Structures are given as C-alpha cells and as structure tokens.
Amino acid sequence: MNQIHPDMQAKRTPCEVWTRVMGYHRPVSQFNTGKKSEHYSRKHFSECVAANHHFLAAYAGETACTV
C-alpha cells in the first residue's frame, strides 16, 4: 500500500464524497450507518465506449462494429 510522507500528511485536506440518492445529491458523510455501509459495498464501473457501440448496434438492427 502507498505510504504518505509525514510532512505531506499534515498538508492533506479531507475530500467530501457526494452521491445521488432518491433523485438528489447529498454527501455520504451525512448518511446513517446502514446507508454508509451499503454505499461502500457498491461495485463501481466505467462504461467502455466500444461496449456502447456494440449495444447500440445490437438494438438498432445494425451489425456490431469491431474495435
């Protein structure tokens, strides 16, 4: 795991994480214990642009593009 130099540790500032809940945004720090646990156990993903092209091609009746 990465170690932070003690001099740099003193210069760090906390980062507030916000997420969308029930149609509006709010900071995770204001969640109750159960909601925080659920939030941190979520699996995050990033959509691949190539996968989006394949999805659009499949559902638009076109042939899938090759990447």
Biopython code that builds the backbone (N, CA, C, O; Angstrom):
import numpy as np
from Bio.PDB.StructureBuilder import StructureBuilder

atoms = [
    (1, "MET", "N", (0.839, -1.177, 0.000)),
    (1, "MET", "CA", (0.000, 0.000, 0.000)),
    (1, "MET", "C", (0.886, 1.243, 0.000)),
    (1, "MET", "O", (2.005, 1.204, 0.512)),
    (2, "ASN", "N", (0.405, 2.324, -0.559)),
    (2, "ASN", "CA", (1.185, 3.551, -0.617)),
    (2, "ASN", "C", (1.322, 4.176, 0.758)),
    (2, "ASN", "O", (0.357, 4.261, 1.517)),
    (3, "GLN", "N", (2.524, 4.610, 1.065)),
    (3, "GLN", "CA", (2.777, 5.285, 2.332)),
    (3, "GLN", "C", (2.877, 6.785, 2.059)),
    (3, "GLN", "O", (3.441, 7.192, 1.043)),
    (4, "ILE", "N", (2.344, 7.595, 2.940)),
    (4, "ILE", "CA", (2.363, 9.042, 2.788)),
    (4, "ILE", "C", (3.412, 9.604, 3.728)),
    (4, "ILE", "O", (3.429, 9.300, 4.921)),
    (5, "HIS", "N", (4.276, 10.419, 3.175)),
    (5, "HIS", "CA", (5.331, 11.049, 3.977)),
    (5, "HIS", "C", (4.683, 11.912, 5.058)),
    (5, "HIS", "O", (3.714, 12.616, 4.775)),
    (6, "PRO", "N", (5.201, 11.872, 6.300)),
    (6, "PRO", "CA", (4.586, 12.636, 7.397)),
    (6, "PRO", "C", (4.427, 14.129, 7.110)),
    (6, "PRO", "O", (3.444, 14.733, 7.540)),
    (7, "ASP", "N", (5.386, 14.740, 6.385)),
    (7, "ASP", "CA", (5.263, 16.160, 6.057)),
    (7, "ASP", "C", (4.075, 16.413, 5.129)),
    (7, "ASP", "O", (3.388, 17.428, 5.248)),
    (8, "MET", "N", (3.845, 15.494, 4.220)),
    (8, "MET", "CA", (2.736, 15.644, 3.280)),
    (8, "MET", "C", (1.399, 15.332, 3.954)),
    (8, "MET", "O", (0.372, 15.904, 3.589)),
    (9, "GLN", "N", (1.409, 14.433, 4.928)),
    (9, "GLN", "CA", (0.174, 14.077, 5.633)),
    (9, "GLN", "C", (-0.448, 15.306, 6.293)),
    (9, "GLN", "O", (-1.671, 15.449, 6.310)),
    (10, "ALA", "N", (0.382, 16.189, 6.832)),
    (10, "ALA", "CA", (-0.116, 17.392, 7.506)),
    (10, "ALA", "C", (-0.773, 18.370, 6.527)),
    (10, "ALA", "O", (-1.599, 19.186, 6.937)),
    (11, "LYS", "N", (-0.421, 18.300, 5.248)),
    (11, "LYS", "CA", (-0.949, 19.226, 4.242)),
    (11, "LYS", "C", (-2.236, 18.718, 3.589)),
    (11, "LYS", "O", (-2.883, 19.448, 2.838)),
    (12, "ARG", "N", (-2.601, 17.483, 3.870)),
    (12, "ARG", "CA", (-3.786, 16.910, 3.237)),
    (12, "ARG", "C", (-5.068, 17.518, 3.798)),
    (12, "ARG", "O", (-5.122, 17.912, 4.963)),
    (13, "THR", "N", (-6.094, 17.588, 2.958)),
    (13, "THR", "CA", (-7.408, 18.055, 3.393)),
    (13, "THR", "C", (-8.422, 16.953, 3.095)),
    (13, "THR", "O", (-8.249, 16.212, 2.127)),
    (14, "PRO", "N", (-9.463, 16.828, 3.895)),
    (14, "PRO", "CA", (-10.448, 15.781, 3.646)),
    (14, "PRO", "C", (-11.245, 16.045, 2.364)),
    (14, "PRO", "O", (-11.526, 17.190, 2.012)),
    (15, "CYS", "N", (-11.591, 14.981, 1.694)),
    (15, "CYS", "CA", (-12.378, 15.051, 0.467)),
    (15, "CYS", "C", (-13.793, 14.595, 0.784)),
    (15, "CYS", "O", (-13.986, 13.495, 1.303)),
    (16, "GLU", "N", (-14.777, 15.417, 0.483)),
    (16, "GLU", "CA", (-16.157, 15.053, 0.755)),
    (16, "GLU", "C", (-16.742, 14.352, -0.464)),
    (16, "GLU", "O", (-16.718, 14.891, -1.570)),
    (17, "VAL", "N", (-17.261, 13.160, -0.257)),
    (17, "VAL", "CA", (-17.832, 12.358, -1.338)),
    (17, "VAL", "C", (-19.333, 12.561, -1.357)),
    (17, "VAL", "O", (-20.001, 12.425, -0.332)),
    (18, "TRP", "N", (-19.863, 12.890, -2.532)),
    (18, "TRP", "CA", (-21.304, 13.068, -2.704)),
    (18, "TRP", "C", (-21.812, 11.963, -3.613)),
    (18, "TRP", "O", (-21.071, 11.447, -4.449)),
    (19, "THR", "N", (-23.066, 11.606, -3.447)),
    (19, "THR", "CA", (-23.674, 10.616, -4.317)),
    (19, "THR", "C", (-25.142, 10.981, -4.530)),
    (19, "THR", "O", (-25.712, 11.774, -3.781)),
    (20, "ARG", "N", (-25.729, 10.402, -5.538)),
    (20, "ARG", "CA", (-27.135, 10.674, -5.851)),
    (20, "ARG", "C", (-27.999, 9.676, -5.103)),
    (20, "ARG", "O", (-27.804, 8.466, -5.223)),
    (21, "VAL", "N", (-28.954, 10.178, -4.329)),
    (21, "VAL", "CA", (-29.861, 9.334, -3.560)),
    (21, "VAL", "C", (-31.286, 9.807, -3.801)),
    (21, "VAL", "O", (-31.612, 10.967, -3.550)),
    (22, "MET", "N", (-32.119, 8.924, -4.280)),
    (22, "MET", "CA", (-33.534, 9.235, -4.487)),
    (22, "MET", "C", (-33.748, 10.527, -5.278)),
    (22, "MET", "O", (-34.635, 11.316, -4.954)),
    (23, "GLY", "N", (-32.934, 10.740, -6.312)),
    (23, "GLY", "CA", (-33.142, 11.870, -7.202)),
    (23, "GLY", "C", (-32.443, 13.158, -6.819)),
    (23, "GLY", "O", (-32.560, 14.150, -7.539)),
    (24, "TYR", "N", (-31.730, 13.178, -5.722)),
    (24, "TYR", "CA", (-30.991, 14.389, -5.357)),
    (24, "TYR", "C", (-29.618, 13.999, -4.818)),
    (24, "TYR", "O", (-29.401, 12.849, -4.435)),
    (25, "HIS", "N", (-28.703, 14.948, -4.790)),
    (25, "HIS", "CA", (-27.334, 14.691, -4.347)),
    (25, "HIS", "C", (-27.160, 15.069, -2.889)),
    (25, "HIS", "O", (-27.706, 16.072, -2.430)),
    (26, "ARG", "N", (-26.397, 14.262, -2.158)),
    (26, "ARG", "CA", (-26.073, 14.588, -0.773)),
    (26, "ARG", "C", (-24.753, 13.934, -0.386)),
    (26, "ARG", "O", (-24.362, 12.925, -0.974)),
    (27, "PRO", "N", (-24.069, 14.499, 0.594)),
    (27, "PRO", "CA", (-22.771, 13.952, 0.995)),
    (27, "PRO", "C", (-22.927, 12.623, 1.743)),
    (27, "PRO", "O", (-23.846, 12.444, 2.542)),
    (28, "VAL", "N", (-22.021, 11.717, 1.466)),
    (28, "VAL", "CA", (-22.027, 10.416, 2.111)),
    (28, "VAL", "C", (-21.815, 10.570, 3.618)),
    (28, "VAL", "O", (-22.298, 9.744, 4.393)),
    (29, "SER", "N", (-21.105, 11.606, 4.042)),
    (29, "SER", "CA", (-20.840, 11.815, 5.466)),
    (29, "SER", "C", (-22.127, 12.025, 6.273)),
    (29, "SER", "O", (-22.120, 11.845, 7.491)),
    (30, "GLN", "N", (-23.221, 12.399, 5.620)),
    (30, "GLN", "CA", (-24.484, 12.615, 6.318)),
    (30, "GLN", "C", (-25.385, 11.376, 6.314)),
    (30, "GLN", "O", (-26.492, 11.417, 6.851)),
    (31, "PHE", "N", (-24.920, 10.278, 5.712)),
    (31, "PHE", "CA", (-25.703, 9.046, 5.701)),
    (31, "PHE", "C", (-25.713, 8.411, 7.084)),
    (31, "PHE", "O", (-24.795, 8.622, 7.877)),
    (32, "ASN", "N", (-26.756, 7.630, 7.371)),
    (32, "ASN", "CA", (-26.747, 6.843, 8.600)),
    (32, "ASN", "C", (-25.816, 5.640, 8.403)),
    (32, "ASN", "O", (-25.344, 5.401, 7.291)),
    (33, "THR", "N", (-25.550, 4.889, 9.466)),
    (33, "THR", "CA", (-24.574, 3.799, 9.433)),
    (33, "THR", "C", (-24.910, 2.752, 8.376)),
    (33, "THR", "O", (-24.024, 2.302, 7.649)),
    (34, "GLY", "N", (-26.173, 2.363, 8.284)),
    (34, "GLY", "CA", (-26.575, 1.349, 7.313)),
    (34, "GLY", "C", (-26.404, 1.808, 5.879)),
    (34, "GLY", "O", (-25.946, 1.047, 5.027)),
    (35, "LYS", "N", (-26.773, 3.057, 5.610)),
    (35, "LYS", "CA", (-26.647, 3.589, 4.250)),
    (35, "LYS", "C", (-25.181, 3.741, 3.858)),
    (35, "LYS", "O", (-24.826, 3.487, 2.707)),
    (36, "LYS", "N", (-24.321, 4.153, 4.795)),
    (36, "LYS", "CA", (-22.885, 4.248, 4.512)),
    (36, "LYS", "C", (-22.332, 2.878, 4.149)),
    (36, "LYS", "O", (-21.566, 2.750, 3.194)),
    (37, "SER", "N", (-22.714, 1.855, 4.904)),
    (37, "SER", "CA", (-22.253, 0.502, 4.639)),
    (37, "SER", "C", (-22.677, 0.047, 3.246)),
    (37, "SER", "O", (-21.881, -0.530, 2.506)),
    (38, "GLU", "N", (-23.924, 0.308, 2.896)),
    (38, "GLU", "CA", (-24.430, -0.061, 1.566)),
    (38, "GLU", "C", (-23.688, 0.696, 0.477)),
    (38, "GLU", "O", (-23.353, 0.122, -0.559)),
    (39, "HIS", "N", (-23.430, 1.972, 0.700)),
    (39, "HIS", "CA", (-22.742, 2.783, -0.305)),
    (39, "HIS", "C", (-21.331, 2.261, -0.571)),
    (39, "HIS", "O", (-20.916, 2.146, -1.725)),
    (40, "TYR", "N", (-20.592, 1.946, 0.497)),
    (40, "TYR", "CA", (-19.208, 1.500, 0.329)),
    (40, "TYR", "C", (-19.107, 0.076, -0.190)),
    (40, "TYR", "O", (-18.035, -0.325, -0.643)),
    (41, "SER", "N", (-20.180, -0.703, -0.142)),
    (41, "SER", "CA", (-20.136, -2.063, -0.683)),
    (41, "SER", "C", (-20.578, -2.109, -2.147)),
    (41, "SER", "O", (-20.544, -3.174, -2.763)),
    (42, "ARG", "N", (-20.988, -0.985, -2.707)),
    (42, "ARG", "CA", (-21.394, -0.935, -4.119)),
    (42, "ARG", "C", (-20.213, -1.238, -5.020)),
    (42, "ARG", "O", (-19.066, -0.939, -4.688)),
    (43, "LYS", "N", (-20.509, -1.834, -6.165)),
    (43, "LYS", "CA", (-19.485, -2.062, -7.180)),
    (43, "LYS", "C", (-19.590, -0.937, -8.199)),
    (43, "LYS", "O", (-20.651, -0.711, -8.781)),
    (44, "HIS", "N", (-18.486, -0.235, -8.408)),
    (44, "HIS", "CA", (-18.470, 0.872, -9.358)),
    (44, "HIS", "C", (-17.901, 0.382, -10.686)),
    (44, "HIS", "O", (-17.036, -0.494, -10.709)),
    (45, "PHE", "N", (-18.369, 0.928, -11.757)),
    (45, "PHE", "CA", (-17.887, 0.549, -13.073)),
    (45, "PHE", "C", (-17.764, 1.780, -13.946)),
    (45, "PHE", "O", (-18.352, 2.825, -13.669)),
    (46, "SER", "N", (-16.993, 1.635, -15.002)),
    (46, "SER", "CA", (-16.930, 2.689, -16.014)),
    (46, "SER", "C", (-17.284, 2.047, -17.349)),
    (46, "SER", "O", (-16.785, 0.976, -17.693)),
    (47, "GLU", "N", (-18.142, 2.713, -18.081)),
    (47, "GLU", "CA", (-18.636, 2.168, -19.339)),
    (47, "GLU", "C", (-17.593, 2.318, -20.425)),
    (47, "GLU", "O", (-17.011, 3.389, -20.597)),
    (48, "CYS", "N", (-17.364, 1.269, -21.140)),
    (48, "CYS", "CA", (-16.430, 1.281, -22.271)),
    (48, "CYS", "C", (-17.169, 1.831, -23.491)),
    (48, "CYS", "O", (-18.291, 1.414, -23.779)),
    (49, "VAL", "N", (-16.556, 2.746, -24.193)),
    (49, "VAL", "CA", (-17.185, 3.332, -25.380)),
    (49, "VAL", "C", (-17.435, 2.254, -26.425)),
    (49, "VAL", "O", (-18.464, 2.270, -27.101)),
    (50, "ALA", "N", (-16.502, 1.320, -26.561)),
    (50, "ALA", "CA", (-16.676, 0.238, -27.535)),
    (50, "ALA", "C", (-17.899, -0.601, -27.189)),
    (50, "ALA", "O", (-18.654, -0.994, -28.079)),
    (51, "ALA", "N", (-18.100, -0.878, -25.911)),
    (51, "ALA", "CA", (-19.260, -1.666, -25.494)),
    (51, "ALA", "C", (-20.557, -0.925, -25.820)),
    (51, "ALA", "O", (-21.552, -1.550, -26.184)),
    (52, "ASN", "N", (-20.550, 0.386, -25.693)),
    (52, "ASN", "CA", (-21.730, 1.177, -26.023)),
    (52, "ASN", "C", (-22.047, 1.067, -27.511)),
    (52, "ASN", "O", (-23.215, 0.961, -27.883)),
    (53, "HIS", "N", (-21.033, 1.091, -28.362)),
    (53, "HIS", "CA", (-21.251, 0.945, -29.800)),
    (53, "HIS", "C", (-21.869, -0.418, -30.114)),
    (53, "HIS", "O", (-22.774, -0.519, -30.943)),
    (54, "HIS", "N", (-21.374, -1.470, -29.444)),
    (54, "HIS", "CA", (-21.926, -2.808, -29.659)),
    (54, "HIS", "C", (-23.387, -2.864, -29.209)),
    (54, "HIS", "O", (-24.217, -3.468, -29.889)),
    (55, "PHE", "N", (-23.704, -2.256, -28.096)),
    (55, "PHE", "CA", (-25.081, -2.232, -27.594)),
    (55, "PHE", "C", (-25.999, -1.515, -28.588)),
    (55, "PHE", "O", (-27.069, -2.015, -28.932)),
    (56, "LEU", "N", (-25.564, -0.333, -29.043)),
    (56, "LEU", "CA", (-26.387, 0.424, -29.985)),
    (56, "LEU", "C", (-26.577, -0.338, -31.282)),
    (56, "LEU", "O", (-27.671, -0.350, -31.847)),
    (57, "ALA", "N", (-25.516, -0.974, -31.756)),
    (57, "ALA", "CA", (-25.612, -1.731, -33.000)),
    (57, "ALA", "C", (-26.569, -2.915, -32.840)),
    (57, "ALA", "O", (-27.357, -3.199, -33.742)),
    (58, "ALA", "N", (-26.505, -3.597, -31.714)),
    (58, "ALA", "CA", (-27.353, -4.770, -31.494)),
    (58, "ALA", "C", (-28.825, -4.391, -31.419)),
    (58, "ALA", "O", (-29.676, -5.111, -31.941)),
    (59, "TYR", "N", (-29.134, -3.273, -30.778)),
    (59, "TYR", "CA", (-30.534, -2.900, -30.589)),
    (59, "TYR", "C", (-31.063, -1.966, -31.672)),
    (59, "TYR", "O", (-32.253, -1.653, -31.692)),
    (60, "ALA", "N", (-30.201, -1.523, -32.559)),
    (60, "ALA", "CA", (-30.661, -0.675, -33.667)),
    (60, "ALA", "C", (-30.792, -1.508, -34.942)),
    (60, "ALA", "O", (-31.176, -0.982, -35.987)),
    (61, "GLY", "N", (-30.472, -2.818, -34.862)),
    (61, "GLY", "CA", (-30.605, -3.695, -36.028)),
    (61, "GLY", "C", (-29.425, -3.609, -36.976)),
    (61, "GLY", "O", (-29.494, -4.117, -38.096)),
    (62, "GLU", "N", (-28.342, -2.974, -36.547)),
    (62, "GLU", "CA", (-27.145, -2.861, -37.378)),
    (62, "GLU", "C", (-26.170, -3.966, -36.986)),
    (62, "GLU", "O", (-26.375, -4.670, -35.997)),
    (63, "THR", "N", (-25.119, -4.106, -37.769)),
    (63, "THR", "CA", (-24.078, -5.065, -37.390)),
    (63, "THR", "C", (-23.162, -4.395, -36.385)),
    (63, "THR", "O", (-22.956, -3.182, -36.429)),
    (64, "ALA", "N", (-22.613, -5.188, -35.479)),
    (64, "ALA", "CA", (-21.748, -4.650, -34.427)),
    (64, "ALA", "C", (-20.422, -4.186, -35.033)),
    (64, "ALA", "O", (-19.877, -4.833, -35.926)),
    (65, "CYS", "N", (-19.932, -3.097, -34.554)),
    (65, "CYS", "CA", (-18.658, -2.573, -35.013)),
    (65, "CYS", "C", (-17.519, -3.337, -34.345)),
    (65, "CYS", "O", (-17.700, -3.889, -33.260)),
    (66, "THR", "N", (-16.372, -3.373, -34.966)),
    (66, "THR", "CA", (-15.203, -4.017, -34.367)),
    (66, "THR", "C", (-14.249, -2.943, -33.916)),
    (66, "THR", "O", (-14.043, -1.939, -34.599)),
    (67, "VAL", "N", (-13.676, -3.165, -32.768)),
    (67, "VAL", "CA", (-12.765, -2.159, -32.192)),
    (67, "VAL", "C", (-11.423, -2.779, -32.003)),
    (67, "VAL", "O", (-10.498, -2.118, -31.532)),
]
sb = StructureBuilder()
sb.init_structure("model")
sb.init_model(0)
sb.init_chain("A")
sb.init_seg("    ")
for serial, (resi, resn, name, xyz) in enumerate(atoms, 1):
    if name == "N":
        sb.init_residue(resn, " ", resi, " ")
    sb.init_atom(name, np.array(xyz, "f"), 0.0, 1.0, " ", f" {name:<3s}", serial, name[0])
structure = sb.get_structure()
